[in-house]
């Protein structure tokens, strides 16, 4: 059976991609942010996952408001980087783990989650940035991917509780997949930020640090919070953090926090990561 | 149009705002292709004519009035594509919505933080 190797939560701020593209990786502003990912990158490289399941939101790049899937699942053989207004970024195409994706589609629908199934899909910075933060800038990505897209832009967005339950389903799908592949689950978005309205620029580093410290060891509060709670505490776009709950929900009750990192502000966002392993 | 937000100064893209801003956001979405960007840059008025913008929305776009675009239903993830054609840093867009100078915005909203 397939194995859940680890869960990783990370920001997916587009300015991270811009910093890499502009050669600012080692600038005074950005070096502390990127360096904080090195221990997790080393761990992942040493443990050689085969598949990355990436939970993220499209940011008005692949889906317009004419049709917004609350949940979408990619089953494609290959995904290209989206044109977000500046032309597609020069990152390698992503190879899809379409066999596992179709297995997950079966499991989701049987388990009463009904995603839009995507055979052709460009992927934006919500997927690109986490992949770059975990795997660097290789000539070819060392893992195949399964994208799970969650609507966090147009309301109603799904509830945090639903995200946790999706994680529980993902856990069962991994456990019932009859290969010996190793899977890493990337829950992405956040941390605190707000781009819209007079409260733009809101960040909450104290809440972010608490999240980083507790999402592994003591996630009960975050699992119970409402959508409004997320927006109030983490900002309107900080509510993306609900997607980390898919990652956390697919893991054991008891997990080990292997690495963690926090940095603020990355552009207008509290940014960081955790790497979690089941206690086993 | 009156929209009451449950969390102050936090305009969520709910039914009312999505309806109000649909044409504005659709116009911005058109800038996600090279052809759309070229058309906007070649003749902005003609490009805007393709979409059913209200006069106020059109004026806000022409003025690059980010706060007004959001007030009229624009969502940052779409209208940001205007900033790809007519370069404007995201922090400047944030400052404009907050009603602060860029310097005050960086200091008051993003400054009192620590790294580590």
HADDOCK unambig.tbl for C-alpha pairs under 7 A between the chains (distance, minus, plus):
assign (segid A and resid 59 and name CA) (segid B and resid 77 and name CA) 5.74 0.50 0.50
assign (segid A and resid 60 and name CA) (segid B and resid 77 and name CA) 5.77 0.50 0.50
assign (segid A and resid 60 and name CA) (segid B and resid 78 and name CA) 5.96 0.50 0.50
assign (segid A and resid 83 and name CA) (segid B and resid 32 and name CA) 6.05 0.50 0.50
assign (segid A and resid 84 and name CA) (segid B and resid 32 and name CA) 5.81 0.50 0.50
assign (segid A and resid 85 and name CA) (segid B and resid 31 and name CA) 6.26 0.50 0.50
assign (segid A and resid 85 and name CA) (segid B and resid 32 and name CA) 4.70 0.50 0.50
assign (segid A and resid 85 and name CA) (segid B and resid 81 and name CA) 5.37 0.50 0.50
assign (segid A and resid 85 and name CA) (segid B and resid 84 and name CA) 5.54 0.50 0.50
assign (segid A and resid 86 and name CA) (segid B and resid 84 and name CA) 6.06 0.50 0.50
assign (segid A and resid 153 and name CA) (segid B and resid 13 and name CA) 6.64 0.50 0.50
assign (segid A and resid 154 and name CA) (segid B and resid 13 and name CA) 4.98 0.50 0.50
assign (segid A and resid 154 and name CA) (segid B and resid 14 and name CA) 6.01 0.50 0.50
assign (segid A and resid 155 and name CA) (segid B and resid 13 and name CA) 5.81 0.50 0.50
assign (segid A and resid 155 and name CA) (segid B and resid 14 and name CA) 4.68 0.50 0.50
assign (segid A and resid 156 and name CA) (segid B and resid 14 and name CA) 6.91 0.50 0.50
assign (segid A and resid 195 and name CA) (segid B and resid 76 and name CA) 6.80 0.50 0.50
assign (segid A and resid 195 and name CA) (segid B and resid 94 and name CA) 6.31 0.50 0.50
assign (segid A and resid 196 and name CA) (segid B and resid 10 and name CA) 6.53 0.50 0.50
assign (segid A and resid 196 and name CA) (segid B and resid 11 and name CA) 6.43 0.50 0.50
assign (segid A and resid 196 and name CA) (segid B and resid 76 and name CA) 6.35 0.50 0.50
assign (segid A and resid 197 and name CA) (segid B and resid 9 and name CA) 5.47 0.50 0.50
assign (segid A and resid 197 and name CA) (segid B and resid 10 and name CA) 5.42 0.50 0.50
assign (segid A and resid 197 and name CA) (segid B and resid 11 and name CA) 5.80 0.50 0.50
assign (segid A and resid 197 and name CA) (segid B and resid 67 and name CA) 6.77 0.50 0.50
assign (segid A and resid 197 and name CA) (segid B and resid 70 and name CA) 6.81 0.50 0.50
assign (segid A and resid 197 and name CA) (segid B and resid 97 and name CA) 5.61 0.50 0.50
assign (segid A and resid 197 and name CA) (segid B and resid 98 and name CA) 6.91 0.50 0.50
assign (segid A and resid 198 and name CA) (segid B and resid 9 and name CA) 4.99 0.50 0.50
assign (segid A and resid 198 and name CA) (segid B and resid 97 and name CA) 5.05 0.50 0.50
assign (segid A and resid 198 and name CA) (segid B and resid 98 and name CA) 4.22 0.50 0.50
assign (segid A and resid 199 and name CA) (segid B and resid 9 and name CA) 5.22 0.50 0.50
assign (segid A and resid 199 and name CA) (segid B and resid 10 and name CA) 6.16 0.50 0.50
assign (segid A and resid 199 and name CA) (segid B and resid 98 and name CA) 6.14 0.50 0.50
assign (segid A and resid 200 and name CA) (segid B and resid 94 and name CA) 5.33 0.50 0.50
assign (segid A and resid 200 and name CA) (segid B and resid 97 and name CA) 6.57 0.50 0.50
assign (segid A and resid 200 and name CA) (segid B and resid 98 and name CA) 5.93 0.50 0.50
assign (segid A and resid 201 and name CA) (segid B and resid 94 and name CA) 6.13 0.50 0.50
assign (segid A and resid 201 and name CA) (segid B and resid 109 and name CA) 5.34 0.50 0.50
assign (segid A and resid 201 and name CA) (segid B and resid 110 and name CA) 6.44 0.50 0.50
assign (segid A and resid 202 and name CA) (segid B and resid 109 and name CA) 5.91 0.50 0.50
assign (segid A and resid 203 and name CA) (segid B and resid 110 and name CA) 6.90 0.50 0.50
assign (segid A and resid 205 and name CA) (segid B and resid 113 and name CA) 6.77 0.50 0.50
assign (segid A and resid 232 and name CA) (segid B and resid 7 and name CA) 6.77 0.50 0.50
assign (segid A and resid 236 and name CA) (segid B and resid 10 and name CA) 6.67 0.50 0.50
assign (segid A and resid 262 and name CA) (segid B and resid 115 and name CA) 6.98 0.50 0.50
assign (segid A and resid 262 and name CA) (segid B and resid 116 and name CA) 5.96 0.50 0.50
assign (segid A and resid 263 and name CA) (segid B and resid 115 and name CA) 4.91 0.50 0.50
assign (segid A and resid 263 and name CA) (segid B and resid 116 and name CA) 5.92 0.50 0.50
assign (segid A and resid 264 and name CA) (segid B and resid 113 and name CA) 6.36 0.50 0.50
assign (segid A and resid 264 and name CA) (segid B and resid 114 and name CA) 6.56 0.50 0.50
assign (segid A and resid 264 and name CA) (segid B and resid 115 and name CA) 5.90 0.50 0.50
assign (segid A and resid 265 and name CA) (segid B and resid 110 and name CA) 6.39 0.50 0.50
assign (segid A and resid 268 and name CA) (segid B and resid 91 and name CA) 6.87 0.50 0.50
assign (segid A and resid 268 and name CA) (segid B and resid 110 and name CA) 6.81 0.50 0.50
